[in-house]
Amino acid sequence: MEYRDYYKILGVSRSAAEDEIKRAYRKLARKFHPDVSKEKNAEARFKEVAEAYEVLRDKEKRAAYDQLGADYVGGQQFRPPPGFGAGRGHARGGGAGGEQGFSDFFSSLFGEAAPFGGFGGQAGGPRPRPRARGEDRRARLELTLEEAYAGIGRELRLQQTEAGPDGRGASRERTLRVQVPAGVTAGQVIRLAGQGSPGPAGPGDLLLEVAILPHAYFRPEGRDITLELPVAPWEAALGASVSTPTLGGAVDLRIPAGARAGQKMRLRGRGLPGDPAGDQFVILKVVLPPADTPRARELYETLAKELPFDPRAELGAG
């Protein structure tokens, strides 16, 4: 199996203090978290960082790992020396994430059948049956489009069944606060690690699936936003600068002379934020003023007489 240099993975020295290790882990965990990261191989790097932190944050695990010395190079083949770790107290694997998803290198040192494992078995012995992790739970998180655009802190109340003193299942309510990042899209899943159902190897995760509530006039499509914009006939015919709403505030949109109903225009970067941000597409809708006054009817009659226009000319029915 390959040796893993946990200090190099976190970017700290072998003499790093606990708070330095914690800061390095938090920085890298934010960078590579699969729910938000755009980095290549983000999920694999996130697991690698979590494994390194699991070892270096635990004094016993770190002391055991340091016995290997600093002569190994990350990636080279590794096999624990015979009797390695004998006589030391056993540091149980698990912690916040358990051995679930950790590498063979980690298991060879801290698995329950390894020299530093919970049961003190011999290295290379039969591997124990993996302990079960709690089930993931799923919930629907409804957001307005404005909340998805700006991000929001949301308090959630969840019902959870737990075993009571008599062994029977008892339901209790618990409150969680989740920070929704700006730019989430419909169908995106926000993972809250360790907030799922309990299990012998630790709890599962809570998976929040984002649902965007219908908006009065914006229509989201991924990160892009579509808006149908009403314009007057003279604005379309002569051209105009029209104040147009976006999620980030109104902007002036220049409508070219001779614009047609249904014509699509683009406002770059005016959709939901992200890397890259989405665009806002504006579809022109030409709206006729009503002929509900004598003066309005007079103007329409003047247009009909003086403006040579046949809207059905293309049909050949003139």
PAKE-458969 format. One line per 2 residues: number of its first residue (from 1); for each residue x, y, z of C-alpha. Coordinates in nm, 2 decimals, padded with zeros to 4 digits, always signed. Layout:
! PAKE-458969
NUM = X,Y,Z  ...
END
This chain:
! PAKE-458969
1 = +00.00,+00.00,+00.00  +00.11,+00.36,-00.04
3 = +00.25,+00.56,+00.25  +00.06,+00.88,+00.33
5 = +00.24,+01.19,+00.45  -00.04,+01.34,+00.66
7 = +00.17,+01.65,+00.74  +00.23,+01.72,+00.38
9 = -00.14,+01.67,+00.29  -00.24,+01.94,+00.54
11 = +00.06,+02.16,+00.45  +00.20,+02.18,+00.80
13 = +00.53,+02.09,+00.96  +00.58,+01.78,+01.18
15 = +00.62,+02.01,+01.48  +00.29,+02.20,+01.41
17 = +00.07,+02.28,+01.71  -00.29,+02.16,+01.75
19 = -00.44,+02.50,+01.66  -00.22,+02.52,+01.34
21 = -00.34,+02.18,+01.23  -00.70,+02.27,+01.30
23 = -00.67,+02.59,+01.09  -00.50,+02.41,+00.80
25 = -00.78,+02.14,+00.80  -01.06,+02.40,+00.81
27 = -00.91,+02.59,+00.52  -00.86,+02.28,+00.30
29 = -01.20,+02.13,+00.40  -01.37,+02.45,+00.28
31 = -01.17,+02.45,-00.04  -01.24,+02.08,-00.13
33 = -01.59,+02.02,+00.01  -01.78,+01.83,-00.26
35 = -02.09,+02.04,-00.23  -01.93,+02.37,-00.31
37 = -01.58,+02.30,-00.46  -01.51,+02.33,-00.83
39 = -01.16,+02.19,-00.79  -01.07,+01.88,-00.99
41 = -01.10,+01.56,-00.78  -01.25,+01.76,-00.49
43 = -01.42,+01.46,-00.33  -01.10,+01.25,-00.32
45 = -00.90,+01.54,-00.19  -01.16,+01.62,+00.08
47 = -01.14,+01.25,+00.20  -00.76,+01.27,+00.20
49 = -00.77,+01.59,+00.41  -01.03,+01.44,+00.65
51 = -00.81,+01.13,+00.70  -00.50,+01.34,+00.77
53 = -00.69,+01.55,+01.03  -00.84,+01.24,+01.19
55 = -00.48,+01.12,+01.27  -00.30,+01.44,+01.35
57 = -00.58,+01.59,+01.58  -00.57,+01.28,+01.80
59 = -00.26,+01.28,+02.04  -00.24,+00.90,+02.05
61 = -00.28,+00.85,+01.68  -00.03,+01.12,+01.60
63 = +00.22,+00.98,+01.84  +00.18,+00.63,+01.69
65 = +00.21,+00.78,+01.33  +00.52,+00.97,+01.43
67 = +00.69,+00.64,+01.52  +00.73,+00.58,+01.15
69 = +00.97,+00.87,+01.13  +01.02,+01.13,+00.86
71 = +01.21,+00.91,+00.61  +00.91,+00.79,+00.41
73 = +00.79,+00.97,+00.10  +00.43,+01.01,+00.02
75 = +00.33,+00.75,-00.25  +00.60,+00.50,-00.18
77 = +00.51,+00.14,-00.09  +00.47,+00.09,+00.28
79 = +00.43,-00.21,+00.52  +00.44,-00.17,+00.90
81 = +00.75,-00.34,+01.05  +00.69,-00.67,+01.24
83 = +00.58,-00.59,+01.60  +00.55,-00.22,+01.52
85 = +00.36,-00.04,+01.79  +00.38,-00.32,+02.05
87 = +00.35,-00.20,+02.41  +00.17,+00.12,+02.33
89 = -00.18,+00.20,+02.43  -00.43,+00.14,+02.16
91 = -00.59,+00.43,+01.98  -00.93,+00.33,+01.85
93 = -01.01,+00.44,+01.49  -01.32,+00.63,+01.44
95 = -01.34,+00.98,+01.57  -01.58,+01.20,+01.38
97 = -01.58,+00.99,+01.07  -01.46,+00.65,+01.18
99 = -01.27,+00.43,+00.94  -01.55,+00.46,+00.69
101 = -01.40,+00.57,+00.36  -01.04,+00.59,+00.49
103 = -00.74,+00.44,+00.31  -00.58,+00.10,+00.35
105 = -00.28,+00.28,+00.50  -00.50,+00.42,+00.77
107 = -00.66,+00.08,+00.84  -00.32,-00.09,+00.85
109 = -00.22,+00.14,+01.14  -00.55,+00.21,+01.32
111 = -00.79,-00.07,+01.22  -00.91,-00.29,+01.50
113 = -00.69,-00.57,+01.38  -00.38,-00.35,+01.34
115 = -00.10,-00.27,+01.59  -00.27,+00.05,+01.70
117 = -00.63,-00.08,+01.66  -00.89,-00.10,+01.92
119 = -00.85,-00.48,+01.99  -00.48,-00.51,+01.97
121 = -00.47,-00.77,+01.69  -00.16,-00.84,+01.48
123 = -00.09,-00.65,+01.16  -00.19,-00.85,+00.86
125 = -00.45,-01.05,+01.06  -00.81,-01.10,+00.96
127 = -00.98,-00.77,+00.90  -01.28,-00.70,+01.13
129 = -01.62,-00.66,+01.00  -01.67,-00.29,+00.94
131 = -01.90,-00.12,+01.19  -02.22,+00.02,+01.04
133 = -02.25,+00.39,+01.00  -02.59,+00.55,+01.06
135 = -02.82,+00.60,+00.77  -02.82,+00.93,+00.58
137 = -03.14,+01.13,+00.61  -03.29,+01.35,+00.34
139 = -03.50,+01.66,+00.37  -03.64,+01.92,+00.13
141 = -03.51,+02.28,+00.17  -03.74,+02.53,+00.01
143 = -03.59,+02.87,-00.08  -03.72,+03.18,-00.26
145 = -03.52,+03.28,-00.56  -03.39,+03.58,-00.37
147 = -03.26,+03.36,-00.09  -03.09,+03.13,-00.34
149 = -02.93,+03.44,-00.50  -02.80,+03.60,-00.18
151 = -02.75,+03.30,+00.05  -02.92,+03.27,+00.38
153 = -02.88,+03.12,+00.73  -03.18,+02.89,+00.79
155 = -03.30,+02.73,+01.11  -03.43,+02.38,+01.06
157 = -03.65,+02.18,+01.30  -03.62,+01.80,+01.26
159 = -03.80,+01.51,+01.42  -03.57,+01.23,+01.52
161 = -03.64,+00.89,+01.68  -03.41,+00.78,+01.95
163 = -03.41,+00.49,+02.20  -03.54,+00.59,+02.54
165 = -03.44,+00.45,+02.88  -03.68,+00.17,+02.84
167 = -03.54,+00.07,+02.50  -03.85,+00.20,+02.31
169 = -03.82,+00.45,+02.03  -03.90,+00.81,+02.14
171 = -03.94,+01.11,+01.90  -03.77,+01.43,+01.99
173 = -03.73,+01.76,+01.80  -03.39,+01.91,+01.74
175 = -03.30,+02.24,+01.58  -03.01,+02.28,+01.33
177 = -02.88,+02.60,+01.17  -02.76,+02.57,+00.81
179 = -02.58,+02.84,+00.61  -02.70,+02.82,+00.26
181 = -02.43,+02.95,+00.02  -02.52,+03.22,-00.24
183 = -02.60,+03.07,-00.58  -02.75,+02.74,-00.50
185 = -02.97,+02.59,-00.77  -03.27,+02.37,-00.77
187 = -03.19,+02.00,-00.71  -02.85,+02.09,-00.55
189 = -02.78,+01.89,-00.23  -02.63,+02.04,+00.08
191 = -02.47,+01.78,+00.30  -02.46,+01.83,+00.68
193 = -02.20,+01.58,+00.80  -02.29,+01.38,+01.11
195 = -02.65,+01.50,+01.13  -02.82,+01.19,+01.01
197 = -02.93,+00.88,+01.19  -02.70,+00.74,+01.47
199 = -02.50,+00.42,+01.42  -02.22,+00.22,+01.58
201 = -01.95,+00.38,+01.36  -02.10,+00.73,+01.40
203 = -02.41,+00.91,+01.26  -02.49,+00.94,+00.89
205 = -02.53,+01.27,+00.71  -02.83,+01.50,+00.66
207 = -02.88,+01.57,+00.28  -03.08,+01.88,+00.21
209 = -03.22,+01.89,-00.15  -03.28,+02.25,-00.26
211 = -03.62,+02.34,-00.41  -03.67,+02.69,-00.56
213 = -04.02,+02.83,-00.50  -04.19,+02.98,-00.81
215 = -04.13,+03.35,-00.87  -04.37,+03.61,-00.99
217 = -04.17,+03.70,-01.30  -03.82,+03.53,-01.29
219 = -03.78,+03.18,-01.42  -03.46,+03.00,-01.32
221 = -03.29,+02.74,-01.54  -02.98,+02.62,-01.36
223 = -02.79,+02.94,-01.29  -02.95,+03.13,-01.57
225 = -03.26,+03.34,-01.52  -03.53,+03.42,-01.78
227 = -03.75,+03.73,-01.77  -04.03,+03.83,-02.00
229 = -04.01,+04.21,-02.03  -04.31,+04.41,-02.15
231 = -04.23,+04.70,-02.39  -04.44,+04.95,-02.57
233 = -04.48,+04.94,-02.95  -04.28,+05.26,-02.99
235 = -04.00,+05.13,-02.77  -03.97,+04.83,-02.99
237 = -04.00,+05.03,-03.31  -03.78,+05.33,-03.23
239 = -03.54,+05.17,-02.97  -03.52,+05.27,-02.61
241 = -03.33,+05.23,-02.28  -03.56,+05.05,-02.04
243 = -03.51,+04.98,-01.67  -03.51,+04.61,-01.63
245 = -03.53,+04.41,-01.30  -03.26,+04.16,-01.21
247 = -03.20,+03.97,-00.89  -02.92,+04.21,-00.81
249 = -03.12,+04.52,-00.87  -03.26,+04.71,-01.18
251 = -03.03,+04.78,-01.47  -03.08,+04.98,-01.80
253 = -03.13,+04.76,-02.10  -03.08,+04.91,-02.45
255 = -03.35,+04.79,-02.69  -03.24,+04.82,-03.05
257 = -03.47,+04.99,-03.30  -03.69,+04.75,-03.49
259 = -03.70,+04.49,-03.21  -03.96,+04.22,-03.24
261 = -04.18,+04.04,-02.99  -04.02,+03.73,-02.87
263 = -03.67,+03.86,-02.93  -03.42,+03.74,-02.67
265 = -03.15,+03.96,-02.52  -02.87,+03.86,-02.27
267 = -02.75,+04.03,-01.96  -02.42,+03.86,-01.88
269 = -02.35,+03.76,-01.53  -02.69,+03.87,-01.40
271 = -02.81,+03.52,-01.31  -02.73,+03.33,-01.00
273 = -02.38,+03.38,-00.87  -02.12,+03.10,-00.92
275 = -01.80,+03.02,-01.10  -01.90,+03.11,-01.36
277 = -02.21,+03.32,-01.27  -02.53,+03.26,-01.47
279 = -02.68,+03.51,-01.72  -03.02,+03.67,-01.74
281 = -03.21,+03.63,-02.06  -03.47,+03.89,-02.14
283 = -03.75,+03.80,-02.38  -03.93,+04.11,-02.53
285 = -04.31,+04.12,-02.51  -04.47,+04.40,-02.71
287 = -04.78,+04.52,-02.52  -05.04,+04.73,-02.70
289 = -05.20,+05.02,-02.52  -05.58,+04.98,-02.48
291 = -05.82,+05.18,-02.71  -06.04,+05.27,-02.42
293 = -06.08,+05.65,-02.47  -06.20,+05.86,-02.77
295 = -05.84,+06.00,-02.80  -05.68,+05.66,-02.80
297 = -05.93,+05.53,-03.06  -05.85,+05.84,-03.27
299 = -05.48,+05.77,-03.26  -05.53,+05.41,-03.36
301 = -05.75,+05.52,-03.65  -05.48,+05.77,-03.76
303 = -05.22,+05.49,-03.75  -05.45,+05.26,-03.96
305 = -05.48,+05.53,-04.23  -05.13,+05.68,-04.24
307 = -04.91,+05.38,-04.16  -04.89,+05.13,-04.45
309 = -04.86,+04.81,-04.24  -05.00,+04.46,-04.31
311 = -04.93,+04.22,-04.02  -05.04,+03.92,-04.24
313 = -04.83,+04.00,-04.55  -04.61,+03.70,-04.49
315 = -04.92,+03.47,-04.51  -05.00,+03.59,-04.87
317 = -05.35,+03.68,-04.76  -05.33,+04.05,-04.85
END
